[in-house]
């Protein structure tokens, strides 16, 4: 039976590559993001492989999240796979110098945004006693590193929510799992350093980081397992990375 996947943060990085990987396997796609032009580009790229519907909204806006999901055409309303991928990091400051706006952005997107989307999709999975939720976390949800404070806290929250979802939804046969990547070369550092491209590029120099495609292939592997198999919590790093602060560089 053909499945439908709902992917947040699909306009770049890991989310975009998950969309591409799923399309290769004929999974119907609902692509979500804030940049309509990028959603259109991805839809045009993938429509020869699978059916694609786009939704333009910000996960931080609870009412727009609900309205977007309610607007889905009938052919896309049964969501089999939810990929909670939208997330970001802002700033890399010690806690005493932290920017409150940065804190709000990280908590609103990484934690509350995940909850808002899950809140409108989980009920239909419960009604069917079927579904698969894949939360994209981070190694920052497993350890805390210098100046990572609030970002790490937000990803620790994702780790806790992943566990809580798995427990609460167990009785309904819904699979819940997480991928926690380490260093992946995406726009992540560009956003964290607020457009300082030179500083962002240095994060990935001197070693081979993970690529979004690496994570996307893992995502497809997880959702393609037999229904009795749930990959609950997976951490992946590039070979050069041993922890958030130990990276072997040339």
VMD Tcl script that draws the C-alpha trace (Angstrom):
set ca {
  {0.00 0.00 0.00}
  {1.35 3.43 -1.00}
  {2.12 5.71 1.94}
  {1.90 9.45 2.47}
  {4.62 11.34 4.36}
  {4.30 14.79 5.94}
  {7.71 16.49 6.18}
  {8.35 19.77 8.00}
  {11.34 21.93 7.16}
  {11.39 20.49 3.63}
  {12.87 23.54 1.91}
  {16.53 22.80 2.70}
  {19.06 20.45 4.21}
  {17.94 17.21 5.78}
  {14.22 17.77 5.14}
  {14.75 18.35 1.43}
  {16.91 15.25 1.08}
  {14.39 13.12 2.97}
  {11.77 14.29 0.48}
  {14.02 13.30 -2.42}
  {14.78 9.91 -0.90}
  {11.14 9.15 -0.14}
  {10.12 10.20 -3.67}
  {12.58 7.67 -5.08}
  {10.58 5.00 -3.25}
  {7.20 6.29 -4.49}
  {6.03 7.70 -1.15}
  {3.42 10.43 -1.62}
  {4.72 13.71 -0.16}
  {3.34 16.67 1.77}
  {6.18 19.18 1.84}
  {6.03 21.95 4.44}
  {8.10 25.08 4.83}
  {8.16 28.87 5.01}
  {9.67 29.55 1.56}
  {7.07 28.88 -1.12}
  {9.52 29.36 -3.99}
  {11.67 26.53 -2.64}
  {8.63 24.35 -2.08}
  {7.63 24.97 -5.71}
  {11.11 24.09 -6.95}
  {11.14 20.84 -5.00}
  {7.62 19.95 -6.11}
  {8.61 20.47 -9.75}
  {11.72 18.36 -9.25}
  {9.89 15.42 -7.65}
  {6.49 15.36 -9.32}
  {7.70 12.95 -12.01}
  {8.44 10.40 -9.27}
  {5.49 10.79 -6.92}
  {2.49 12.94 -6.03}
  {3.50 16.09 -4.17}
  {1.46 18.66 -2.24}
  {3.00 21.73 -0.59}
  {1.97 23.63 2.52}
  {3.41 27.04 3.31}
  {3.36 27.84 7.04}
  {5.57 28.55 10.04}
  {5.53 25.76 12.64}
  {5.62 28.44 15.37}
  {2.12 29.62 14.43}
  {-0.33 27.18 16.02}
  {-3.37 28.46 14.13}
  {-1.65 28.36 10.75}
  {-0.39 24.83 11.41}
  {-3.94 23.66 12.09}
  {-5.34 25.54 9.10}
  {-2.70 24.15 6.75}
  {-3.38 20.55 7.75}
  {-7.15 21.14 7.53}
  {-6.69 22.41 3.95}
  {-5.22 19.15 2.66}
  {-7.11 17.63 -0.28}
  {-8.77 14.27 0.34}
  {-6.02 12.31 -1.42}
  {-3.44 13.60 1.06}
  {-5.42 13.55 4.30}
  {-4.36 10.11 5.52}
  {-0.85 10.70 6.83}
  {1.14 7.52 7.39}
  {4.53 9.04 8.20}
  {5.19 12.28 10.08}
  {8.75 13.61 9.87}
  {9.25 16.34 12.47}
  {12.33 17.87 10.89}
  {11.88 21.65 11.19}
  {14.42 23.10 13.61}
  {17.14 25.68 13.95}
  {19.93 27.10 16.08}
  {20.50 30.79 16.73}
  {23.70 32.09 18.25}
  {26.50 30.41 20.11}
  {26.79 32.53 23.23}
  {27.50 31.69 26.86}
  {24.30 31.70 28.91}
  {25.07 35.05 30.58}
  {25.32 36.74 27.18}
  {22.44 34.95 25.51}
  {19.97 36.77 23.30}
  {16.39 36.25 24.50}
  {15.04 36.50 20.94}
  {17.38 33.68 19.94}
  {16.13 31.61 22.88}
  {12.51 32.20 21.90}
  {13.19 31.23 18.28}
  {14.87 27.94 19.23}
  {12.26 26.91 21.78}
  {9.36 28.00 19.56}
  {10.58 26.10 16.50}
  {12.42 23.11 17.93}
  {9.98 22.27 20.73}
  {6.64 24.05 20.37}
  {6.63 23.75 16.57}
  {7.14 20.00 16.83}
  {4.27 19.82 19.31}
  {1.89 21.95 17.23}
  {2.39 19.79 14.14}
  {2.19 16.54 16.08}
  {-0.96 17.71 17.85}
  {-2.95 17.99 14.62}
  {-1.64 14.82 12.99}
  {-1.46 12.27 15.80}
  {-5.25 12.04 16.35}
  {-5.80 10.56 12.89}
  {-3.05 8.01 13.53}
  {-4.69 7.09 16.83}
  {-8.06 6.72 15.09}
  {-6.50 4.24 12.64}
  {-4.20 2.54 15.19}
  {-1.40 3.01 12.68}
  {1.30 5.48 11.79}
  {4.98 6.26 12.10}
  {6.52 9.39 13.64}
  {10.16 10.21 12.98}
  {11.62 13.06 15.04}
  {14.85 14.63 13.83}
  {16.84 15.44 16.93}
  {20.56 16.03 17.38}
  {23.58 14.79 19.28}
  {23.00 18.07 21.16}
  {20.03 16.27 22.69}
  {22.39 13.71 24.19}
  {25.12 15.96 25.56}
  {25.68 19.64 26.33}
  {28.64 21.54 24.94}
  {30.10 24.98 25.74}
  {27.84 27.84 24.60}
  {25.21 25.36 23.40}
  {22.98 25.89 26.46}
  {19.50 26.71 25.08}
  {19.93 24.92 21.75}
  {21.02 21.80 23.63}
  {18.09 22.24 26.01}
  {15.67 22.38 23.07}
  {17.10 19.19 21.60}
  {17.06 17.46 24.98}
  {13.35 18.33 24.98}
  {12.97 16.66 21.57}
  {14.66 13.57 23.00}
  {12.21 13.55 25.94}
  {9.22 14.12 23.66}
  {10.35 11.28 21.41}
  {10.38 8.95 24.42}
  {7.08 10.30 25.75}
  {5.35 9.90 22.38}
  {6.58 6.33 22.10}
  {5.17 5.48 25.53}
  {1.83 7.25 25.10}
  {1.21 5.94 21.57}
  {2.33 2.39 22.22}
  {-1.23 1.23 22.89}
  {-2.24 2.48 19.44}
  {0.40 0.61 17.45}
  {2.10 3.83 16.35}
  {5.83 3.63 15.83}
  {7.90 6.55 17.16}
  {11.62 7.03 16.69}
  {14.34 9.63 16.33}
  {17.48 10.25 14.34}
  {20.06 12.30 16.22}
  {22.72 13.50 13.76}
  {26.03 15.04 14.61}
  {27.80 17.40 12.21}
  {25.89 17.62 8.91}
  {26.88 20.14 6.25}
  {23.71 22.18 5.67}
  {22.55 25.79 6.09}
  {22.48 25.07 9.85}
  {25.69 26.96 10.68}
  {24.81 29.80 8.31}
  {21.62 30.34 10.32}
  {23.36 29.90 13.66}
  {25.96 32.54 12.77}
  {23.30 34.81 11.24}
  {24.66 34.96 7.71}
  {28.38 34.95 8.58}
  {29.16 32.51 5.76}
  {32.92 32.54 6.33}
  {32.49 31.50 9.96}
  {29.87 28.91 8.99}
  {32.12 27.32 6.36}
  {34.93 26.87 8.88}
  {32.70 24.52 10.90}
  {32.98 21.91 8.14}
  {36.62 22.38 7.10}
  {39.40 19.83 7.67}
  {37.23 16.71 7.82}
  {34.34 15.03 6.01}
  {31.02 15.82 7.72}
  {27.79 13.94 7.18}
  {25.67 15.01 4.22}
  {21.89 15.48 4.27}
  {21.66 12.47 1.95}
  {23.37 10.29 4.57}
  {20.62 11.16 7.04}
  {17.87 10.83 4.41}
  {18.94 7.28 3.56}
  {18.78 6.38 7.25}
  {15.32 7.96 7.47}
  {14.04 5.79 4.63}
  {15.61 2.70 6.19}
  {13.75 3.41 9.43}
  {10.33 3.96 7.86}
  {10.70 0.97 5.54}
  {11.19 -1.62 8.30}
  {8.46 -4.24 8.82}
  {5.64 -3.03 11.08}
  {6.90 -5.08 14.05}
  {10.25 -3.22 13.96}
  {10.62 0.23 15.53}
  {14.01 1.95 15.48}
  {13.41 4.01 18.58}
  {16.51 6.15 18.92}
  {19.47 6.36 16.55}
  {22.56 8.56 16.85}
  {24.79 9.07 13.82}
  {28.03 11.01 13.46}
  {30.69 11.28 10.79}
  {33.77 9.15 11.43}
  {35.84 12.22 12.31}
  {33.48 13.18 15.15}
  {33.72 11.52 18.55}
  {31.59 14.04 20.45}
  {30.32 17.59 20.12}
  {33.75 18.92 21.07}
  {36.08 16.26 19.64}
  {36.49 16.29 15.86}
  {39.58 14.93 14.13}
  {40.66 17.49 11.54}
  {43.44 17.31 9.00}
}
mol new
graphics top color blue
foreach p $ca { graphics top sphere $p radius 0.5 }
foreach p [lrange $ca 0 end-1] q [lrange $ca 1 end] { graphics top cylinder $p $q radius 0.2 }
display resetview
